[in-house]
Amino acid sequence: MTGTHLTGAVQRLWAKSRIATDCDCRLCSATTDPSDKCIVWLGGKTGNGYGAFKVLGRMTAIHRFSYETHVGPIPAGLHVDHRCGVRACIAPSHLEPVTCRENLFRDDTPAARNAAKTHCDNGHEFTAENTYRGRPSKKEPNGSRQCRACKRAWYAAYRERLRKAGA
């Protein structure tokens, strides 16, 4: 990026953000130092609450721009995680490059809740003998997890429906 355009973008970054004085996130509630509070982006946001603005004609995630401007380049293959859990936060001290997996499992996300389950929805324990693991994919790098007992019951009911339909 050229210096003049970058300087203008950094000025817009700080012009459209404010220190959150009433934030009760996990980092702000642990400190009384105003310099370590969330800095909340007040500009445009994506549908899921992340700040975004244009830099050199391209839409840019504001937290990534803040990290790259104040800390340095984001290592290849890593995501910038909000340690505070506030998606609109752009405080460089609250941002950390982590793997996609770590980013997904840090907060109370569906992926984290599913990984923490020890039993299926019907109460069967996830053991090596009772757990079917699907092939790893981009979406599920460790493979999906299914209860073998529930899968057998579903398949038996399916075969019964087919038998009754054919009779």
N, C-alpha and C positions, 0 to 999 in steps of 0.2 A: 504494500500500500504506500502511496506517496505521502510525504510528511504533512502537507497542507490539508489534504482530505482526512487524514487520520486525526489530526489535531481538531478539526471541526467535529468529527464523529465523537471524540472523547469529550469535547465540550457539550455536545448534545446528550451524551450519556449522563453526565452529572447534572445537567439542567433538568432532565426528566426523572430525577430520582430524589428520594428523601430518606433520612435516617429514621427508622421506625422507633418511635419512643414508647409505644405501647405493645411491642411485640412480645409474645410469650412462647416463642419457639425454644427448642432445646438448648440452643447456644445463648440466646439473649437472656433467658431466665437465669442462667448460671453466672452472669456478669453484671456489674454496675458501671463498667467502663463504656461511655457512649461511643468510643471509637471502635468497639467490638460488637456493636449492634447491627442488625440487618439494615441494609441499604436497599430500599424497595423501589423497583422500577415502576414509574407512574405512566409511562408511555404505552404504546400498543402491546397487546398480548395475543398469543395464539389461543386456540380454543381450549387448550388444556392448562392455561395459566402461565406459560413461560413468556417472558418479555422478548420482543422482537423489534428490530428496526433496520433501516436500509443503510448499508455502508457501501460506497462505490457502486450503487445501483443494484445491490444484491441484498435480499432479506437475510438477516443474521440473528442468531440466537444471542440475546443481550448478555446472558451469563457467560457464554463462551467468549464473546468479545471482551468483556470485562476481565476475564481470567487472562486471555492472551495479551491484553494491553498492560495489565498491572503485574502479572506474575511471569508470563512467558508462554512459549508455544505449548500446545496440548500434545502430549506424546501420542504417536500413531496408535490407533486401535483403542484409545481410552475415551471415556465419556466424562464430562464435567458434572460432578455431583454436588448438590446443595447439602452441605453437612447440617445446615439448620433445618432443612425440610421445607423451606419457603421458596416456592418456584419463582417468584418475582424478585428474589434477593439477588443483588449483584455485588455484594461485599466480597472483595477478593479473598479475605481471610475465611469466608464461609464456603468457598468453592475448592473442590479437590478433584484431580483426575483419578478415576477408578475404572475398573473393568465394567463391562455391561452387567455381568452377573452380580458384582458387588453393589452396583447402583440399584439393581432391581430388588436385592434382598435386604438393603439397609432399612428401608421404611416399611410401613404396614401396607404392603402391596399384595395383590392376589397371589403372585408368585411366591412371596415370602410366607404367606399363610398356608398355601398348599404344601410347600416344602416342609413346614413345621408339623404337618399332620402325621400322627402315628397310626391312625385308623381311618378306614374309608367312611363314607357317609352312612353306611349300614352297620358300622361297628366292627368290621373285620380288621384285624391288625395287619399293618403293612410289614410283613416279614419277607425274607428272601424266598421262601416257599410259596407265599400267597401273593406275591407282587409280580405282575407282568410289566416289563420295561420295554417301551417302544424304541425304535431306532432314534439316535440323536439327529436333530435337525437344527436349522438356523434359529428357529423359534424356541426350541427346547434342546439345548446343547447336551443335557444329561439324559435325554429321552423322556417320554411321557411315562406316567406311572398309573397302573390300573390294578384293581383288586381282582385276583383270579377267581375267587368264590363268587363275586358279583357278576363277573363276565360269564362264568359257567351258567349261573341262574338266568341271566338275560338270554343266553343262547338257547337254553332249554325251553324257555317261554316262547322264543321266536320260532323254534322248530314245532312247538305245539300249535301255535297260531297257523303256521303253514299247513300242518296236518289237518286241522279243522277246516281250513279254507278249501282244501282239496277234496274233502269228504262229501 
